[in-house]
Amino acid sequence: MGVQVHLPATVGSFLLPVTLCILTLLAQGILGKSGDEENTRSSALLQRVKRGWVWNQFFVLEEYTGLEPLYIGKLHSDMDKGDGSIKYILTGEGAGTTFTIDDSTGDIHAIQRLDREVKSQYILRAQARNRLTDRPLEPESEFIVKIQDINDNEPKFLDGPYQATVPEMSRIGTSVIQLTATDADDPTYGNSARVVYSILEGQPYFSVDAKTGVVRVSLADMDRETRENYTILIQAKDMGGQLGGLAGTTTVNITLSDVNDNPPVFDQRLYQMSVLESAPVGSVVGRIWAKDRDIGVNAEMKYSIIDGDGRDTFDISTDATNLFGIITVKKPLNFENKPSYTLKVEGANTHLDPTFRHRGPFKDVTIVHVSVEDVDEPPLFGSPSYYIELLEDAEIGTVVKTVSARDPDAANNTVRYSIDRSSDPKKFFYIEITSGTLMTVRSLDREEVGWHNITVLAMEMNNPKQIASVSVAVRVLDVNDNPPSLSHYLETFVCENAKAGQLIQTVTAVDPDEPLGGQRFYYSLAPEAANNPNFTLRDNQDNTAWILTRRGGWSQQDQTVFYLPIFVSDGEQPMQTSTSTLTIRVCSCDQEGNVMSCNAEAYSLPASLSKGALIAILACIFVLLVMILLMLSLRTHRKKPYLCDEEENVHENIVRYDDEGGGEEDTEAFDIAAMWNPREVHHPLGKIRQDMMPEIESLSRYVPQPCVIGVGSGEDSNVQGYVLAKLLEADLDPCAPPYDSLQTYAYEGEGSVAESLSSLQSGTSNADHEYDYLNDWGPRFKKLAEMYGVLETNTPPMW
């Protein structure tokens, strides 16, 4: 049997060799197939059957735009009798979606648009089966459908637009950047992917290599300072640049980088600057700039003073940007000594390019004139500080030092001197205001103050704001003016069991003086104790001395305390001496020399009386004393009279009577006749009253008042005279409670600066009192002062 393969007319010429090969293979398959038909149908299923048709691949053009499905080819088997009993099946990549097959005729069509750039080939498998039994009549065969390329993609610059940099002044042909355009078409088929480069914009500065895409400089000596940025347009065209080819473009932004091809130039040939003579070292005078058309490191400068009379007085450095030169003061200035300076300054590039040395020299020179301005300066001392040594026994008025200061200005104003009192608060020194002579005005004591740090001030007469100061250090030298004295152990003890020659104490001395050769003390017993029979002193010649016993047999019963005068002297001139008394107590000690008791009375107590008994006796005595004091206190309170405290204040009393008065018929309480004739009534001061004693609720204690002078006329027989008489009687009895209903209030405001304001103590007339003092009591008594200030002086008394 044979197989027929029908291909589309558009690819028939191209696939003719392939078709011949397929037909040859199919013929060989038909011959093998005829031999196998002799076998039985069952054995044929178990044996390998040679394929009755073989093919390898199909070729199909991409980007088919027709309305009908694209016919690719036809499959036909020799076993196909044309009765429809054979069914053709297509499987593999794109089967059913991209490719379809007519299962009766074997026609293969492409039902989707094919794009080689998406997928260049498809692997498919074909098989012929019995339509009724679905039994494979042929083994499955694999074939390939290749998509044939057409020129449907233009070249593309995937990384564009591009940025490139090339140094200025580059030579012609200097490479700038290489561009690459990518064409998605098949580079192995025709010229669809062969790209040619060309420049559309950017001539005559740059060019591009047609094959490699390398952009190069095409114009020499391009200057960045003239033009820095360039934009060129590059085209890539396929089909070898022939007519009909597709093209793509991109832009390249090229920047000329700087090189040091321009020397620096100062913008001024002469700079004028000024600075105050009081400017401290390091002060900025001004700045200069050598301009350079280059940028970055190529414009960095280094400045130096190469000549001039101020090269030692001023300095120059480069600022943080390395562009400007900063002129600063190197040494103190003085207008009176030199009012101006001239500097010759050079500015040079720090980074040189050997390629452009012929454009040099890359440096420039300028002149700087600096004027020093005069200022009113404070006085200037002859020395920055003074050091003086002075003996502490120097007499008052001793000249210590003469300090001098002058006005450094041309005016040379007069200078006056003084001492900063904060540096000499106790005023040990005085300085003469015009001469600057420093002298003592108080006695010095090295032991009290060893150093005096004085600040002397100098002030210009015409300008008091101009003040200078200098430190004067006065060291007070030592003089042997203090006697030595024992430092410690002015009291010690000797044991009762001490023997003769036993050491009981080591004594040392101190002296506030500090001789240059060190301290040296001499010890001895005072002349009155030179022949002391109990103790002796041994000078150890090392500024210490021993106190030794001369005998034994010590007893507290004989003597408990000994006083030993010790004479101490120093070795300096004039010699200073002192006598100190050492108190020595006799104590009972144990065998090791530890003190047990130094109290002699302890031996006079009975042996049978213990410490516990002594404590009990003392406790009883203490309790007895407390009881006695308590009894005395209670007895004192009982004897105290009722309401007889003359120092306390009475503010108010409430008197309540429980019965009503009987009127004129009641003669028990008062004698009405006596009220009409008070002169006949002479009650003694101690007479007992006949009226009922009322119950008194006192809010405060009664304070007696002085007697009221001027009771009234003796001839008047009225109630007023009687009342005044009774009032006098009550006033003269300081211990009587206030039974009368008439109460006095004579102490208002006790403790006040105004004291009492009661009118009961007033005289017979307001003329006896002067109320002007009310004006001195402040605003609180202003109203009261106004009231009493307008009263008439002839107002009759109240009583």
Secondary structure in CASP SS format (residue, H / E / C, confidence):
PFRMAT SS
TARGET T0000
AUTHOR 0000-0000-0000
METHOD secondary structure of the structure
MODEL  1
M C 1.00
G C 1.00
V C 1.00
Q C 1.00
V C 1.00
H C 1.00
L C 1.00
P C 1.00
A H 1.00
T H 1.00
V H 1.00
G C 1.00
S C 1.00
F C 1.00
L C 1.00
L H 1.00
P H 1.00
V H 1.00
T H 1.00
L H 1.00
C H 1.00
I H 1.00
L H 1.00
T H 1.00
L H 1.00
L H 1.00
A H 1.00
Q H 1.00
G H 1.00
I H 1.00
L H 1.00
G H 1.00
K H 1.00
S H 1.00
G H 1.00
D H 1.00
E C 1.00
E C 1.00
N C 1.00
T C 1.00
R H 1.00
S H 1.00
S H 1.00
A H 1.00
L H 1.00
L H 1.00
Q C 1.00
R C 1.00
V C 1.00
K C 1.00
R C 1.00
G C 1.00
W C 1.00
V C 1.00
W C 1.00
N C 1.00
Q E 1.00
F E 1.00
F E 1.00
V E 1.00
L E 1.00
E C 1.00
E C 1.00
Y C 1.00
T C 1.00
G C 1.00
L C 1.00
E C 1.00
P C 1.00
L E 1.00
Y E 1.00
I E 1.00
G E 1.00
K E 1.00
L C 1.00
H C 1.00
S C 1.00
D C 1.00
M C 1.00
D C 1.00
K C 1.00
G C 1.00
D C 1.00
G C 1.00
S C 1.00
I E 1.00
K E 1.00
Y E 1.00
I E 1.00
L E 1.00
T E 1.00
G E 1.00
E C 1.00
G C 1.00
A E 1.00
G C 1.00
T C 1.00
T C 1.00
F E 1.00
T E 1.00
I E 1.00
D C 1.00
D C 1.00
S C 1.00
T C 1.00
G C 1.00
D E 1.00
I E 1.00
H E 1.00
A E 1.00
I C 1.00
Q C 1.00
R C 1.00
L C 1.00
D C 1.00
R C 1.00
E C 1.00
V C 1.00
K C 1.00
S C 1.00
Q E 1.00
Y E 1.00
I E 1.00
L E 1.00
R E 1.00
A E 1.00
Q E 1.00
A E 1.00
R E 1.00
N E 1.00
R C 1.00
L C 1.00
T C 1.00
D C 1.00
R C 1.00
P E 1.00
L C 1.00
E C 1.00
P C 1.00
E C 1.00
S E 1.00
E E 1.00
F E 1.00
I E 1.00
V E 1.00
K E 1.00
I E 1.00
Q E 1.00
D C 1.00
I C 1.00
N C 1.00
D C 1.00
N C 1.00
E C 1.00
P C 1.00
K E 1.00
F C 1.00
L C 1.00
D C 1.00
G C 1.00
P C 1.00
Y E 1.00
Q E 1.00
A E 1.00
T E 1.00
V E 1.00
P E 1.00
E C 1.00
M C 1.00
S C 1.00
R C 1.00
I C 1.00
G C 1.00
T C 1.00
S E 1.00
V E 1.00
I E 1.00
Q E 1.00
L C 1.00
T C 1.00
A C 1.00
T E 1.00
D C 1.00
A C 1.00
D C 1.00
D C 1.00
P C 1.00
T C 1.00
Y C 1.00
G C 1.00
N C 1.00
S C 1.00
A C 1.00
R C 1.00
V C 1.00
V E 1.00
Y E 1.00
S E 1.00
I E 1.00
L E 1.00
E E 1.00
G C 1.00
Q C 1.00
P C 1.00
Y C 1.00
F E 1.00
S E 1.00
V E 1.00
D C 1.00
A C 1.00
K C 1.00
T C 1.00
G C 1.00
V E 1.00
V E 1.00
R E 1.00
V E 1.00
S C 1.00
L C 1.00
A C 1.00
D C 1.00
M C 1.00
D C 1.00
R C 1.00
E C 1.00
T C 1.00
R C 1.00
E C 1.00
N E 1.00
Y E 1.00
T E 1.00
I E 1.00
L E 1.00
I E 1.00
Q E 1.00
A E 1.00
K E 1.00
D C 1.00
M H 1.00
G H 1.00
G H 1.00
Q C 1.00
L C 1.00
G C 1.00
G C 1.00
L C 1.00
A E 1.00
G E 1.00
T E 1.00
T E 1.00
T E 1.00
V E 1.00
N E 1.00
I E 1.00
T E 1.00
L E 1.00
S E 1.00
D C 1.00
V C 1.00
N C 1.00
D C 1.00
N C 1.00
P C 1.00
P C 1.00
V E 1.00
F E 1.00
D C 1.00
Q C 1.00
R C 1.00
L E 1.00
Y E 1.00
Q E 1.00
M E 1.00
S E 1.00
V E 1.00
L E 1.00
E C 1.00
S C 1.00
A C 1.00
P C 1.00
V C 1.00
G C 1.00
S C 1.00
V E 1.00
V E 1.00
G E 1.00
R E 1.00
I E 1.00
W E 1.00
A E 1.00
K E 1.00
D C 1.00
R C 1.00
D C 1.00
I C 1.00
G H 1.00
V H 1.00
N H 1.00
A H 1.00
E C 1.00
M E 1.00
K E 1.00
Y E 1.00
S E 1.00
I E 1.00
I E 1.00
D E 1.00
G C 1.00
D C 1.00
G C 1.00
R C 1.00
D C 1.00
T C 1.00
F E 1.00
D E 1.00
I E 1.00
S E 1.00
T E 1.00
D C 1.00
A C 1.00
T C 1.00
N C 1.00
L C 1.00
F E 1.00
G E 1.00
I E 1.00
I E 1.00
T E 1.00
V E 1.00
K C 1.00
K C 1.00
P C 1.00
L C 1.00
N C 1.00
F C 1.00
E C 1.00
N C 1.00
K C 1.00
P C 1.00
S E 1.00
Y E 1.00
T E 1.00
L E 1.00
K E 1.00
V E 1.00
E E 1.00
G E 1.00
A E 1.00
N E 1.00
T C 1.00
H C 1.00
L C 1.00
D C 1.00
P H 1.00
T H 1.00
F H 1.00
R H 1.00
H H 1.00
R H 1.00
G C 1.00
P C 1.00
F C 1.00
K E 1.00
D E 1.00
V E 1.00
T E 1.00
I E 1.00
V E 1.00
H E 1.00
V E 1.00
S E 1.00
V E 1.00
E E 1.00
D C 1.00
V C 1.00
D C 1.00
E C 1.00
P C 1.00
P C 1.00
L E 1.00
F E 1.00
G C 1.00
S C 1.00
P C 1.00
S E 1.00
Y E 1.00
Y E 1.00
I E 1.00
E E 1.00
L E 1.00
L E 1.00
E C 1.00
D C 1.00
A C 1.00
E C 1.00
I C 1.00
G C 1.00
T C 1.00
V E 1.00
V E 1.00
K E 1.00
T E 1.00
V C 1.00
S C 1.00
A E 1.00
R E 1.00
D C 1.00
P C 1.00
D C 1.00
A C 1.00
A C 1.00
N C 1.00
N C 1.00
T C 1.00
V E 1.00
R E 1.00
Y E 1.00
S E 1.00
I E 1.00
D C 1.00
R C 1.00
S C 1.00
S C 1.00
D C 1.00
P C 1.00
K C 1.00
K C 1.00
F C 1.00
F E 1.00
Y E 1.00
I E 1.00
E C 1.00
I C 1.00
T C 1.00
S C 1.00
G C 1.00
T E 1.00
L E 1.00
M E 1.00
T E 1.00
V C 1.00
R C 1.00
S C 1.00
L C 1.00
D C 1.00
R C 1.00
E C 1.00
E C 1.00
V C 1.00
G C 1.00
W E 1.00
H E 1.00
N E 1.00
I E 1.00
T E 1.00
V E 1.00
L E 1.00
A E 1.00
M E 1.00
E E 1.00
M C 1.00
N C 1.00
N C 1.00
P C 1.00
K C 1.00
Q C 1.00
I E 1.00
A E 1.00
S E 1.00
V E 1.00
S E 1.00
V E 1.00
A E 1.00
V E 1.00
R E 1.00
V E 1.00
L E 1.00
D C 1.00
V C 1.00
N C 1.00
D C 1.00
N C 1.00
P C 1.00
P C 1.00
S E 1.00
L E 1.00
S C 1.00
H C 1.00
Y C 1.00
L C 1.00
E E 1.00
T E 1.00
F E 1.00
V E 1.00
C E 1.00
E C 1.00
N C 1.00
A C 1.00
K C 1.00
A C 1.00
G C 1.00
Q C 1.00
L E 1.00
I E 1.00
Q E 1.00
T E 1.00
V E 1.00
T E 1.00
A E 1.00
V E 1.00
D C 1.00
P C 1.00
D C 1.00
E C 1.00
P C 1.00
L C 1.00
G C 1.00
G C 1.00
Q C 1.00
R C 1.00
F E 1.00
Y E 1.00
Y E 1.00
S E 1.00
L E 1.00
A C 1.00
P H 1.00
E H 1.00
A H 1.00
A C 1.00
N C 1.00
N C 1.00
P C 1.00
N C 1.00
F E 1.00
T E 1.00
L E 1.00
R E 1.00
D E 1.00
N C 1.00
Q C 1.00
D C 1.00
N C 1.00
T E 1.00
A E 1.00
W E 1.00
I E 1.00
L E 1.00
T E 1.00
R C 1.00
R C 1.00
G C 1.00
G C 1.00
W C 1.00
S C 1.00
Q C 1.00
Q C 1.00
D C 1.00
Q C 1.00
T C 1.00
V E 1.00
F E 1.00
Y E 1.00
L E 1.00
P E 1.00
I E 1.00
F E 1.00
V E 1.00
S E 1.00
D E 1.00
G C 1.00
E C 1.00
Q C 1.00
P C 1.00
M C 1.00
Q C 1.00
T E 1.00
S E 1.00
T E 1.00
S E 1.00
T E 1.00
L E 1.00
T E 1.00
I E 1.00
R E 1.00
V E 1.00
C E 1.00
S E 1.00
C E 1.00
D C 1.00
Q C 1.00
E C 1.00
G C 1.00
N C 1.00
V E 1.00
M E 1.00
S E 1.00
C C 1.00
N C 1.00
A H 1.00
E H 1.00
A H 1.00
Y H 1.00
S H 1.00
L C 1.00
P C 1.00
A C 1.00
S C 1.00
L C 1.00
S C 1.00
K H 1.00
G H 1.00
A H 1.00
L H 1.00
I H 1.00
A H 1.00
I H 1.00
L H 1.00
A H 1.00
C H 1.00
I H 1.00
F H 1.00
V H 1.00
L H 1.00
L H 1.00
V H 1.00
M H 1.00
I H 1.00
L H 1.00
L H 1.00
M H 1.00
L H 1.00
S H 1.00
L H 1.00
R H 1.00
T H 1.00
H H 1.00
R H 1.00
K H 1.00
K C 1.00
P C 1.00
Y C 1.00
L C 1.00
C C 1.00
D C 1.00
E C 1.00
E C 1.00
E C 1.00
N C 1.00
V C 1.00
H C 1.00
E C 1.00
N E 1.00
I E 1.00
V E 1.00
R E 1.00
Y C 1.00
D C 1.00
D C 1.00
E C 1.00
G C 1.00
G C 1.00
G H 1.00
E H 1.00
E H 1.00
D C 1.00
T C 1.00
E C 1.00
A C 1.00
F C 1.00
D C 1.00
I H 1.00
A H 1.00
A H 1.00
M H 1.00
W H 1.00
N C 1.00
P H 1.00
R H 1.00
E H 1.00
V C 1.00
H C 1.00
H C 1.00
P C 1.00
L C 1.00
G C 1.00
K C 1.00
I C 1.00
R C 1.00
Q C 1.00
D C 1.00
M C 1.00
M C 1.00
P C 1.00
E E 1.00
I E 1.00
E E 1.00
S E 1.00
L C 1.00
S C 1.00
R C 1.00
Y C 1.00
V C 1.00
P C 1.00
Q C 1.00
P C 1.00
C C 1.00
V C 1.00
I C 1.00
G C 1.00
V C 1.00
G C 1.00
S C 1.00
G C 1.00
E C 1.00
D C 1.00
S C 1.00
N C 1.00
V H 1.00
Q H 1.00
G H 1.00
Y H 1.00
V H 1.00
L H 1.00
A H 1.00
K H 1.00
L H 1.00
L H 1.00
E H 1.00
A H 1.00
D H 1.00
L H 1.00
D C 1.00
P C 1.00
C C 1.00
A C 1.00
P C 1.00
P C 1.00
Y C 1.00
D C 1.00
S C 1.00
L C 1.00
Q C 1.00
T C 1.00
Y C 1.00
A C 1.00
Y C 1.00
E C 1.00
G C 1.00
E C 1.00
G C 1.00
S C 1.00
V C 1.00
A C 1.00
E C 1.00
S C 1.00
L C 1.00
S C 1.00
S C 1.00
L C 1.00
Q C 1.00
S C 1.00
G C 1.00
T C 1.00
S C 1.00
N H 1.00
A H 1.00
D H 1.00
H C 1.00
E C 1.00
Y H 1.00
D H 1.00
Y H 1.00
L H 1.00
N H 1.00
D H 1.00
W H 1.00
G C 1.00
P H 1.00
R H 1.00
F H 1.00
K H 1.00
K H 1.00
L H 1.00
A H 1.00
E H 1.00
M H 1.00
Y H 1.00
G H 1.00
V C 1.00
L C 1.00
E C 1.00
T C 1.00
N C 1.00
T C 1.00
P C 1.00
P C 1.00
M C 1.00
W C 1.00
END
